[in-house]
């Protein structure tokens, strides 16, 4: 908890709030405001205005106190209402709601007009906050819905397609392989008629299973028991044809094992993974963490425009189907300590140590 100094007391660069102002820390918005006596204006900590001289700054617990002292609100950062970032986030949230409720995906021009922004500015802000374009966000939502509909035993494939918001069966089938990794009929049958090649190898972390569809890697799992890894793969794709890898496939497994042992060699392989729009955003953010570096769950949440979704980020990390290829092991707690890892905290520790020392 930050203790607020008396408003009449002289500001100092040693005050922890001064650092928040210099860093324009949006996380401290609402905790206090600061006023500049030479301008007569008070601001929120994240105000983008030029940093005032420390000797001219006064701290206040709220806008009420600042105004009682004779200062007026900054028109740039709006300390009495939503910050510019909060206002944009609210606009994007409303656009997301419209996309979710629409029977057909609204056009970019329609969405921008509804929220009162230019098409270019809206498109840029939407992608900056969600990590996806409006079109990709809508496609991810429809993909999620069609997967849910196809999982309903009583729902026909045709009905599932139209129920998910596709107004043309042919248009859906053009995208179905990229969306589902297989035909909708095969998806509905639990992967029936789909071949998945797999092989189990050994690395310093224990057993490692790598599985591939014809689209790319669909699973990389770690464990102590090779048989359990295979059984887990069977449970995930109960009706798929599981084919033991041949010599060429085992070379692929060797590449993955090599990456585990020497992370800086890199691992650039096609992936065939499916998840919700939120999970996809988290997984993409994880892939952008450089080797040898870490990020907290809260930092990842902020990077994808969801600063309050740290817990949801942790759940998305836990749902990651491809160990090391999507480096969820690089995500740690705010205090720098290691938290849970789907394949064991000790493996997480070992992976991080390898990335630092290799």
N, C-alpha and C positions, 0 to 999 in steps of 0.2 A: 504494500500500500504506500502511495506517495503522500507525504505530509506537506500540506500547503503552507507556505510562509505567509506572514501577515502582509496584506497588500501594500502597506506603507513601508515595509522593509525594503532595503536596497537589493535589487537583483544581483546575482553573482554567477559567474561562469562555473562555479562549483556546484550550483544547484542542479540536481538531476533533471529538472524540467528544461533547463537550458539546452541540454544535449538533445532532448526530444524536438526542440524548435530547430536546432541546427540540422538535424536529420530529417526534419519534416515527417515525423513519425505519426502516421494516421492512426496507429493503435492507441495513441494517447488522446485522440479527439474525444471530448466529453469529460476527460479527467480534470482539465483546467483550461483556461484561456489566458492569453498574455496580451498586454496592452503596450503600446509604444507612445511615450509621452510627447515626443516631437511631432507625431502625426495626429494624436488624439483618437487613434483607431485601435480596436482590440481584435484579435484573431484566434483561430484554432491552431493547435501545434503544427498541423500539416500544411498550413497556408503556404502557397508557392511564392509569395511576395519576397522581395529581397530581405535578407536577414538583417534585423536591426542591430545597433550597437548594444552590447549588454547593459551598459549604464543607463540606457533609455527604456529598458524593459521592466514591466511590473507584472506580477502573476496574480491571477484571481481564480477563485474556485468555480465561478460561473459567470455567464453573461450578465446576470442580474447585478452581481457585485461590480463588474466592470462598468456597467452603465451607471450605477449609483455613484461611481467615482468620476463620472463625467466623460467616459469614452463611448464612442459609437462603433457599431458593428462594421467589420470589413465587408465590402461588397464583393470581394473576390472569393473569399473562402466561406462566407455566410455562416459565421459561428453560431448563430441563433437557430439555424435550421439544418437541412441536409448539406453535407459537403458536396462539392462537385462530383467526387468519386461515388458518393452514396446516391446522388441523383441519377448518375449514369447507370449505376447498378440497378436502381429501381426501374428505370426505363427498360433495361435489358430483361429484367425479371418479368415485366409485363409482356414484352415481346415473346418470351419463352412460353408464358401462359397462353398467349394467343395461338402460338404454334401447336401447343398441346391440345387445345380445345377445337381447333379447326378440323373439319372433315377432310379438307385438302390443304396442302401446304400453301400459305399465302405467298405472293411474290415478294421479292425484296423491296420493290417500290411501295407495295401496299403496307408492309410492316413499318417501313420508315415513315410513311405518311401518317400512320396511326399514332406513332409515338412523337411526331412532330420534329423529325430530324431529316437531314439530307440523306440520300441513299448511301453515298460514299462514307459519310461520318458514322451513320448507323452501322453499316457493315463492318467498319474498322473497330468500333467500340464493342459490338457484339462478339466479334472474334477475340478481342483482347480479354474480355471477361469470361467467356465460356470456353475458349480454346477451340471453338468450332465456328464455321460460317453458319448463318441461319439455315441454309439449305442442308448442310451436313448435320446440323442439330435436329432438323425435322426428319431427315432420313434415319438417324439413329433412334429417334423416338418410334418411328413406324416399324423399324426393324425389331425393336424390343417388343412392340405390341404384337407383331405378326408371330414372333417366336412364342409368346404367351398363348396366342390363339391356336397355333398349331399344336401346342402341348395339350390342348383340351381334346380328349378322346372323342367327344361328340361333335366337334367342329370340323366340317369338311374343309379341304384345302381351299376351295373357291371362296367359301364364306369367310374363312380366316383372312384371305387376301383383301377382300372388300371391307371387312370389319376393321382392318388395320389402317384403312384410309387410302388404299390404292384404287384408283378409279378405272384402272385398266389392267387386266390379267397379264397381257403381253408385256406391259411396262414392268410389272413386278418380276416376271420370269427373266427379263433381261438383266435384272439386278440380283436375282435370288442366290446365285453362287457366291457372289461377293458378300452378300448380306448374311447368308446362312452357312456358307462353306459347303453346301450340297443342295440338291433340289428340295423344294418344300415337302414333297412326298417322302423323300428319304429322311428329312428332318423329323417329320411327324412319326416316322417309324423307328425313331431312336437311332438313326444313322444306318439303317438297313441299306445294303448294297453299296455302302461307302467303304473304301479300303483305307486303312490307317497302318502305315508301316511304323514299326517301333523296334528299339533295341535297348538293352540295358548294359551299361558299362560300369566301371569302377573309377573313382577318383579319390582324392585325399579326404573328401567329405563323406565318403561312403558310396552306396549305389546311386546311379543316376540313370533315369529313363528319358529317352528322347523319342517323341512320336510326331509323325508328319502325315498330313493329307496331301493331295496333289496341289494344294494352295500354299502350303508352308507348314512350319512347325506349329503344332497345336498343343503340345505339352512338353515341359521339361520339369521333372520332379526328382526330389532327392529323398533318401531314406536309408535305413539300415538293412531292410529286408527287400531284396529284388522282387520276390514273388508278390509282396504286398503292393509294390509300385505297379506291377502288371494288373493285379486285381482292381486297383483303383482306376486304372485306365479303362478296364472292361466295364466298371460301374458307370463311368462317365459316358461311354459310348456303347450301350448294352447290345445294340444290334449291328454295329459296324463290323466289317471284316478286318480283324487284326492280323497283320502279316509280319512275321519276324524279318528283321532287316537283313539284306544281303551284304556283300562286301562293300559295295558303293555306299550303302546307307551307314554302315559302320564307320566309314570315313567321316560322315557327317557327325556321328556321335563323338568321334575322336576330336573333331574341331571344337565341339562344345566342352569336352573334357579339357582340352588345351586352354580354352578360355578361362575355365575355372582355376586352373593351375597358374596361368600367366595372363591375368586380366588385361594387361596393356596390349596384348596382341589384337584385341577387338573381336567383335562377333557381329557380323552384318549378314543376317539370314532372313529370308521372308518368313513372316509369321501369319498364322491362321487362327486368330483369337477373336472371340466375340464377347461382348459385355454391354452394359448399359452405357448411355451417353456419358454419364458421370464417370464410370469406370474407365472408359476410353480416354477421357481427358486426364484422369489421374495417371494412367499408365503412360501416356505420352509425356507428361511432365517428369515421370520417373526416368524415362529414357534420355531426358535432357540433362540429368545430373552427371557431371563429368566423373570419370573414373578417379578414385581416390578422394572424392569429396562426398559429403553427406548433406542432408536437408531434414528439417523437422517436419512432422505431420502438419503443423500450423503453417510452415513456410510453403509447403506444397499446396495447401488449401488456398493461401493467398495468391499463389502463382496462377491458379486456375480460376481466380475471381470469386472464390467461396471462402472468405476468411473465417467463417464460423463453422466450417465443415471439417475440422481436423479429425473428428471421430469417424466421419464418413470416409475420409481419405484412408484411415487405418483399415477400415473394412474393405475398401477397394484393393489395398495392398494384400490383404489376406486372401482375396479372391483371384489374385494373379496366377494364371495357369502355367506360366513359363518362367521358372527360376532362372536367374542371372541374365537372361535375354531382356527381361523387363526388371531392372535392378531394384526391387523393393527392399533389398537388404541395405540400401544406402539411406533409408529413412529411419530416423532416430527420434527420441523424445526431445522436448525443448531443453532439458537440462544436459543433453549430450549422452545420456545413458541409452542402452539398447532395450528395446521393447520386444514384444512377441514377434515371432517369425514363423511362417507356415511350416518351414522345414527345420525348425529348431534354432534357438537363440545362439547356441554354440557354433552352428554353421554360419549364422549371420556374422558373428564375431570373426570367424576364420576368413570369410570372404572379404570383409573390410580390411583385415590385417594384410591379406595378400595384395589388395589394391594399393596399399600404402608402401609395402616393402618391395614389390616386384618392379 
